[in-house]
Amino acid sequence: MNLPLPPILGDLPFAEKISRMLMPHRHVPHYQMPALEKHAAEFNRIIQSRRHPSTGGKKIFLFGAHYYWTEYCTALGAALAALGGHRITVGYFSYPKSHLDPTAFDIRCFNRYTRNLLGRMGGWLNAVSLLDIRQERSLPQELEHAVDVVSLFDTQYLLQVEEVDRECPQYRLRWERNNLAARLAYHWLKNDRPDLILVPNSSVLEYSLVFRAARLLEIPTVTFEFNENREEIWLAQDDDIMRQNTDSLWLACKDRPLTEKQNERIVEMEKARMGARSFGKSERLWQDTPRGGGEQARQELGLNERPIVLLATNVLGDSLVLGRDVFCNSMADWILHTIEFFASHPQIQLIIRVHPGERFMTGPSMVDAIHQEYPQLPENVRLVGPLDKINTYDLMEIICLGLTYTTTTGLEMAMNHIPVVVAGDTHYRGRGFTLDAGDWQEYYQLLEKVPAQPEAYALTEKQVELAWRYAYHFFFTFPLPFPWHLVGFAGDLEKWPLERVLSPEGQVLYGQTFRYLAGEPLDWNAVIDRNS
């Protein structure tokens, strides 16, 4: 039983030591790194057997603000130390969760636990609690502004909202923590000057401030994150991975027609997504309702023969949406203006498909945001909620135009010969197969013209081919092979222990990705050639 302790304990010297002696398991359920505890001795043994005094290697700084990322970054650092003789520093904040405000006493306990555990790693790891170092007194103006921006993103991300009251407790908590992170990280990086920094996510929370501080100091960075597939990782060099910048990848692949094998693979994936089946190394279902056909969907929604447009939303607060506005103030702003347009254009019908992924979220739904503004929707507008038993791909059969913000549904509509207007700054914008609105006037013109003249905006076979080519490389080339996922990390480490990762088998599969993580320039042409 974890009894609450008086906050004053946070100010008493040695309080956390006494607490750990009297109640050794009090903090374990809230802050624990079991995989690291289990494999620490193994990491040390393997690294010591492979390291040589003459090995140069890079001075690499990995950052994990929360215990699960600290655990992951330490294991990643162990692999880099063993593979390249790199000198590894893991920097951390002793926070349990990004939305919680632990007492000073708890932070001291978490800090002590982390310091003791990472101290067992031996001489190959330098562990640094950023909470124990000096703060930078003054920040560059750009980084001060970043604290405000990231704190806004964080609040949107954590509360799953777009409209944020900057006086609300969650925003204040995130601002204070981000401000502290910026000052501590900037001071450390300015004085320590690593050769390379590895940061997860890099769009939100303390990770974004560390990434931005590194870029401001012109320190090379690698940012990384995971999709839903096992044994894959996204990474970017000197860029925010959550922006999903595919410019270099597209430059390498846009003129390469898909092989028969590649075409079969992307077709099979698309069939699985349409048919509410999982695919590959993921258990995710992109739809939870099997297909019933477009005409059945038309009847269920009470639609007639007037032209139909489909608007596909993103999940509210998704980090892949934050900061992606082009001409709208937010995704909700875009949706509400679109409804207003269709209210004055009754000759066209609109379906708003709220992202099915909302069923896994705990925050407000886009359905609520729409009903708040429109308790009674216009006669020609239909709202399909995240739990409604309608397959999105059935809707694609009956529409003449798709509207998207950043969701990959827009990419899939183009793959299925449907013209798509892209309102947000998504990774597939500007690739030659979408209609990219740059302002409200252009957006409204497209909403009027495409349904009225569908033949004038029909995608060419070349554009459809480009969409399929882009989709293949986004889904199968952009994610690089990697043994350990953050979710289920302990199980992955059992399947792929460090010794197996370092073996010839592991290096054939994952060695190149580790070298990219260590800063070797990412060569998409080489990646494509290896995968062909």
C-alpha positions in Angstrom: 0.0 0.0 0.0 1.4 3.4 -1.0 0.4 5.9 1.6 0.7 9.6 0.8 3.7 11.3 2.3 3.9 14.9 3.5 5.3 17.3 0.8 7.7 18.7 3.4 9.7 15.5 3.0 10.9 16.8 -0.3 13.0 19.4 1.5 14.5 17.2 4.1 18.0 15.8 3.5 18.3 12.0 3.2 14.5 11.7 3.3 14.4 9.5 0.2 17.1 7.2 1.6 15.2 6.7 4.8 12.0 6.1 2.8 13.6 3.5 0.6 15.0 1.7 3.6 11.6 1.7 5.4 9.4 1.3 2.3 11.7 -0.2 -0.5 8.8 -0.9 -2.9 6.8 2.3 -2.5 7.9 3.9 -5.8 8.4 0.8 -7.9 4.9 0.7 -9.4 5.2 4.3 -10.6 8.8 4.4 -11.8 10.6 1.3 -12.8 13.0 0.1 -15.5 12.8 -3.7 -15.3 14.4 -4.5 -18.6 17.5 -2.4 -17.7 17.7 -4.0 -14.2 17.6 -7.4 -15.8 20.1 -6.8 -18.6 22.6 -4.4 -17.0 25.2 -7.0 -16.3 24.8 -8.5 -19.8 25.3 -5.1 -21.4 28.5 -4.5 -19.4 30.0 -7.9 -20.2 29.4 -7.6 -23.9 30.6 -4.0 -24.2 33.8 -4.7 -22.2 34.6 -7.7 -24.4 34.3 -5.6 -27.6 35.7 -2.2 -26.6 39.3 -1.3 -27.2 41.3 1.6 -25.8 42.3 2.7 -29.3 38.7 2.8 -30.6 37.8 6.5 -31.2 34.0 6.6 -31.7 31.8 9.6 -31.3 30.7 11.4 -28.2 27.0 10.7 -28.4 24.3 12.2 -26.1 21.0 10.3 -25.8 18.1 12.0 -24.0 15.1 10.4 -22.2 12.9 12.7 -20.2 10.8 9.8 -18.7 11.8 6.5 -17.3 10.6 4.4 -20.2 12.6 6.5 -22.7 15.6 6.6 -20.3 15.5 2.8 -20.2 15.2 2.6 -24.0 17.9 5.1 -24.7 20.3 3.3 -22.3 19.9 0.1 -24.2 20.3 1.9 -27.5 23.4 3.5 -26.2 24.8 0.1 -25.1 24.4 -1.2 -28.7 26.1 1.9 -30.1 28.9 1.6 -27.6 29.4 -2.1 -28.5 29.2 -1.6 -32.3 31.3 1.5 -32.8 33.1 2.2 -29.5 31.1 5.3 -29.1 31.3 7.3 -25.9 27.8 7.4 -24.6 26.0 9.9 -22.3 22.4 9.4 -21.3 20.7 12.5 -20.0 17.4 12.2 -18.2 14.8 14.0 -16.2 13.3 11.9 -13.3 9.7 12.3 -14.3 7.2 9.5 -14.3 4.7 10.9 -16.8 4.5 14.1 -18.8 1.2 15.2 -17.4 1.9 14.5 -13.7 3.4 16.9 -11.2 5.3 14.8 -8.7 6.4 16.2 -5.4 10.0 17.2 -4.8 10.4 14.2 -2.6 9.2 11.8 -5.3 11.5 13.4 -7.9 14.4 12.9 -5.5 13.5 9.2 -5.1 13.1 8.7 -8.8 16.4 10.5 -9.4 18.2 8.3 -6.9 16.7 5.1 -8.4 17.8 6.2 -11.9 21.2 7.3 -10.9 21.8 4.0 -9.0 20.6 1.8 -11.8 22.5 3.7 -14.6 25.5 3.7 -12.3 25.6 -0.1 -12.6 26.4 0.2 -16.3 30.1 0.7 -15.8 32.6 3.0 -17.5 31.0 2.9 -20.9 28.1 5.0 -19.8 28.0 8.6 -18.5 24.6 9.1 -16.9 23.6 12.7 -16.3 20.5 13.9 -14.4 19.8 17.3 -16.0 18.0 18.2 -12.9 21.3 18.2 -11.1 23.1 20.7 -13.3 23.1 24.5 -13.6 20.4 26.3 -15.5 21.2 28.7 -18.3 20.2 32.1 -17.0 19.2 33.6 -20.3 18.0 31.8 -23.4 18.3 32.9 -27.1 15.0 34.5 -28.2 14.3 31.6 -30.6 14.5 29.1 -27.8 12.3 31.2 -25.5 9.7 31.3 -28.2 10.0 27.5 -28.7 9.1 27.0 -25.0 5.7 28.7 -25.7 5.1 26.8 -29.0 6.0 23.4 -27.6 3.9 24.0 -24.4 0.9 24.7 -26.6 1.6 21.6 -28.6 2.0 19.6 -25.4 -1.4 20.7 -24.1 -3.1 19.9 -27.3 -1.4 16.6 -27.4 -2.1 15.6 -23.8 -5.7 16.9 -23.6 -6.5 16.0 -27.2 -7.8 19.4 -28.0 -7.0 22.3 -30.3 -8.2 25.3 -28.4 -6.0 25.8 -25.4 -6.5 28.2 -22.4 -2.9 29.2 -21.6 -4.0 29.7 -17.9 -5.1 26.1 -17.5 -3.1 23.9 -15.1 -1.9 21.6 -17.9 -0.5 24.4 -20.0 1.2 26.0 -16.9 2.7 22.6 -15.9 4.1 22.0 -19.4 5.4 25.6 -19.8 7.3 25.4 -16.5 8.7 22.0 -17.3 9.7 23.0 -20.9 11.2 26.2 -19.7 13.3 24.3 -17.2 14.3 21.7 -19.9 15.3 24.4 -22.3 17.6 26.1 -19.8 19.1 22.9 -18.5 19.6 21.3 -21.9 21.0 24.5 -23.5 23.5 24.9 -20.7 24.6 21.3 -20.8 24.9 21.1 -24.6 26.7 24.4 -24.9 29.4 23.3 -22.4 29.6 19.6 -23.2 29.3 19.8 -27.0 28.7 16.2 -28.0 29.4 15.1 -31.6 25.9 13.8 -32.0 22.5 13.9 -30.1 19.8 11.3 -30.3 16.3 12.4 -29.3 13.0 10.5 -29.5 9.9 12.2 -31.1 11.3 15.8 -31.1 7.9 17.5 -31.7 6.5 17.5 -28.2 7.5 17.6 -24.5 11.0 18.1 -23.2 12.3 16.1 -26.3 11.4 18.9 -28.6 13.2 21.5 -26.5 16.4 19.4 -26.4 16.2 18.9 -30.1 15.7 22.6 -30.7 18.5 23.6 -28.4 20.8 21.2 -30.3 19.9 22.6 -33.7 20.4 26.2 -32.4 23.9 25.2 -31.2 24.5 23.5 -34.6 25.1 20.1 -33.0 24.2 17.2 -35.4 21.0 15.4 -34.4 19.2 12.1 -35.1 15.5 12.0 -34.1 13.5 8.8 -34.0 10.1 7.4 -33.4 8.0 4.3 -34.0 4.9 3.4 -36.0 2.6 0.6 -35.2 4.8 -2.1 -36.8 7.1 -4.3 -34.9 10.8 -4.3 -35.8 10.7 -0.9 -37.5 11.9 2.6 -36.7 11.5 6.0 -38.2 14.5 8.3 -38.1 15.6 11.7 -39.3 18.9 13.4 -39.4 19.0 17.1 -38.4 15.2 17.2 -38.7 12.1 16.6 -36.6 11.1 13.0 -37.3 7.4 13.8 -36.6 7.4 16.1 -39.6 7.9 12.9 -41.7 10.0 14.8 -44.2 10.2 12.5 -47.2 11.8 15.0 -49.6 15.1 13.0 -50.0 13.3 9.7 -50.1 11.0 10.9 -52.9 13.9 12.4 -54.8 15.5 8.9 -54.8 12.4 6.9 -55.7 10.0 9.0 -57.7 11.5 8.0 -61.1 11.8 4.3 -60.2 8.8 2.3 -61.2 7.7 -0.3 -58.7 8.8 -3.9 -59.4 6.2 -6.6 -59.7 7.1 -7.8 -56.1 6.8 -4.3 -54.7 3.5 -3.7 -56.5 2.1 -7.0 -55.1 3.1 -6.0 -51.6 1.5 -2.6 -51.6 -1.7 -4.0 -53.2 -1.9 -6.7 -50.5 -1.5 -4.0 -47.8 -4.2 -1.9 -49.3 -6.6 -4.9 -49.5 -5.9 -5.6 -45.8 -6.6 -2.0 -44.8 -9.8 -1.9 -46.9 -11.0 -5.3 -45.6 -10.5 -4.6 -41.9 -7.6 -7.0 -41.6 -4.2 -6.6 -40.0 -1.1 -6.7 -42.2 2.5 -7.5 -41.7 4.1 -7.0 -38.3 1.2 -4.9 -37.0 -2.0 -5.9 -35.2 -3.7 -2.6 -36.0 -7.0 -2.7 -37.9 -7.4 0.4 -40.0 -11.2 -0.3 -40.1 -13.2 -2.3 -37.6 -16.1 -2.9 -40.0 -15.9 -5.2 -43.1 -16.8 -3.7 -46.5 -20.5 -3.7 -47.5 -20.2 -1.7 -50.7 -20.6 2.0 -51.6 -24.3 1.8 -52.4 -25.1 0.3 -49.0 -23.2 3.1 -47.4 -25.1 5.6 -49.5 -28.4 4.2 -48.4 -27.4 4.0 -44.7 -26.4 7.7 -44.8 -29.5 8.7 -46.7 -27.5 10.2 -49.6 -29.0 10.8 -53.0 -27.4 11.2 -56.5 -26.0 14.7 -55.9 -22.1 14.8 -56.0 -20.5 13.6 -52.8 -17.4 14.9 -51.1 -15.6 13.0 -48.3 -13.7 14.9 -45.6 -11.4 12.6 -43.5 -10.3 13.9 -40.1 -7.2 13.2 -38.0 -7.3 12.3 -34.4 -7.4 15.4 -32.2 -4.1 16.3 -30.7 -2.1 13.7 -32.7 1.5 14.8 -32.8 1.5 14.2 -36.5 -1.0 17.1 -36.8 0.5 19.7 -34.5 1.9 22.7 -36.3 0.7 21.5 -39.7 -1.6 24.4 -40.5 -1.2 26.0 -43.9 -4.1 28.5 -44.1 -6.3 27.3 -41.3 -6.0 28.1 -37.6 -6.6 24.5 -36.7 -8.1 21.3 -38.0 -11.4 22.1 -36.3 -11.3 25.6 -38.0 -10.9 23.9 -41.3 -13.8 21.5 -40.7 -16.2 24.1 -39.5 -15.4 26.5 -42.4 -15.9 23.5 -44.8 -19.4 22.8 -43.3 -20.2 26.5 -43.6 -19.3 26.3 -47.3 -21.5 23.3 -48.0 -24.4 24.8 -46.1 -24.5 27.4 -48.9 -23.9 24.9 -51.6 -26.8 22.4 -51.3 -26.1 21.0 -54.8 -23.1 19.1 -53.2 -23.2 16.5 -50.4 -20.5 16.3 -47.7 -19.6 13.3 -45.5 -17.3 14.0 -42.6 -15.6 10.8 -41.5 -14.2 11.2 -38.0 -11.0 9.1 -37.6 -11.8 5.6 -36.3 -8.7 5.9 -34.1 -10.6 8.2 -31.8 -12.2 5.1 -30.3 -8.9 4.5 -28.5 -8.5 8.0 -27.1 -9.9 9.5 -23.9 -10.2 13.2 -24.8 -12.9 15.1 -26.6 -14.1 13.9 -30.0 -14.2 15.9 -33.2 -17.9 14.9 -33.1 -18.3 17.1 -30.0 -16.5 20.0 -31.6 -18.8 19.8 -34.7 -22.0 19.5 -32.7 -21.1 22.4 -30.4 -21.0 24.7 -33.5 -23.7 22.9 -35.5 -26.3 21.2 -33.2 -28.3 20.7 -36.4 -26.1 19.9 -39.4 -27.1 21.2 -42.9 -29.3 18.9 -44.9 -26.5 18.0 -47.2 -23.9 17.1 -44.6 -23.5 13.7 -42.9 -21.3 13.0 -39.9 -19.8 9.5 -39.5 -18.5 9.0 -36.0 -15.5 6.9 -34.9 -17.7 4.1 -33.6 -20.1 4.1 -36.6 -20.2 0.8 -38.4 -19.3 2.2 -41.8 -16.1 1.3 -43.7 -14.3 4.4 -45.0 -13.3 2.6 -48.2 -17.0 2.0 -49.0 -17.4 5.8 -48.9 -14.6 6.2 -51.4 -16.7 4.3 -54.0 -19.4 7.0 -54.1 -17.4 10.3 -53.9 -16.0 12.6 -56.5 -13.6 14.5 -54.2 -11.6 13.9 -51.0 -10.6 16.5 -48.4 -7.8 15.8 -45.9 -5.6 17.6 -43.4 -2.6 15.2 -42.9 -4.2 11.7 -42.7 -2.9 9.1 -45.1 -6.5 8.5 -46.2 -5.8 11.3 -48.7 -2.9 9.3 -50.1 -5.1 6.3 -50.4 -7.9 8.2 -52.1 -5.4 9.3 -54.8 -4.3 5.7 -55.1 -8.0 4.9 -55.9 -8.3 7.6 -58.7 -10.0 10.2 -56.5 -8.9 13.8 -56.6 -7.8 15.1 -53.2 -7.6 18.6 -51.8 -4.9 18.7 -49.1 -5.4 21.5 -46.5 -2.6 20.7 -44.1 1.2 20.4 -44.4 1.4 16.6 -44.8 4.3 14.6 -46.0 2.6 13.7 -49.3 1.6 17.3 -50.2 3.3 18.5 -53.4 4.2 15.1 -54.7 2.3 15.5 -58.0 -1.0 13.6 -57.3 -2.9 16.0 -54.9 -4.5 19.4 -55.2 -2.7 21.6 -52.7 -4.7 24.5 -51.5 -2.6 27.4 -50.3 -5.3 29.8 -49.0 -9.0 29.9 -48.3 -9.9 31.4 -51.7 -8.1 28.6 -53.6 -9.7 26.0 -51.3 -13.2 27.2 -51.9 -12.6 27.4 -55.6 -11.6 23.8 -55.7 -14.7 22.8 -53.6 -16.9 24.4 -56.2 -15.1 23.4 -59.4 -14.1 19.7 -58.8 -17.7 18.4 -58.1 -19.0 20.6 -61.0 -16.3 19.4 -63.5 -15.1 16.0 -62.2 -13.7 15.1 -65.6 -11.4 18.2 -65.7 -9.8 17.1 -62.4 -9.7 13.4 -62.9 -6.3 11.9 -62.0 -4.2 10.7 -64.9 -2.8 7.2 -64.9 0.6 8.8 -64.3 -0.6 10.5 -61.1 -2.2 7.3 -59.8 1.0 5.5 -60.5 2.9 8.1 -58.6 0.5 7.8 -55.6 1.0 4.0 -55.5 4.8 4.5 -55.8 4.8 7.1 -53.0 2.7 4.9 -50.8 5.0 1.9 -51.2 8.1 3.8 -50.2 6.3 5.6 -47.4 5.0 2.4 -45.8 7.9 0.1 -46.7 11.1 2.1 -47.2 10.7 5.1 -44.9 10.5 2.8 -41.8 13.9 1.2 -41.3 14.4 -2.3 -39.9 15.2 -2.3 -36.1 14.9 -4.9 -33.4 13.4 -2.9 -30.5 10.1 -1.1 -30.3 9.3 1.2 -27.4 6.0 -0.5 -26.9 6.8 -4.1 -25.8 10.5 -3.2 -25.4 11.1 -5.8 -22.7 9.7 -8.6 -24.9 11.8 -7.3 -27.9 14.9 -7.4 -25.8 14.2 -11.0 -24.9 13.7 -11.9 -28.6 16.7 -9.8 -29.7 19.2 -9.6 -26.8 22.2 -7.4 -27.4 24.4 -10.3 -28.2 22.1 -11.4 -31.0 21.8 -7.9 -32.3 25.6 -7.8 -32.6 25.8 -11.2 -34.2 26.3 -11.6 -38.0 22.6 -12.4 -38.3 21.6 -9.2 -36.4 24.0 -7.0 -38.3 22.7 -8.2 -41.7 19.2 -7.2 -40.6 19.8 -4.1 -38.5 23.5 -3.0 -38.7 22.9 -0.3 -41.3 20.1 1.3 -39.3 22.4 1.4 -36.2 25.0 3.1 -38.3 22.5 5.7 -39.5 21.5 6.3 -35.8 25.2 6.9 -35.1 25.2 9.6 -37.7 26.3 7.9 -40.9 24.5 10.0 -43.6 21.2 8.4 -44.5 21.4 7.2 -48.2 17.9 6.5 -49.5 19.2 5.2 -52.8 21.2 2.6 -50.9 18.2 1.7 -48.8 16.0 1.3 -51.9 18.6 -0.9 -53.6 18.9 -3.1 -50.5 15.2 -3.6 -50.4 14.7 -4.2 -54.1 
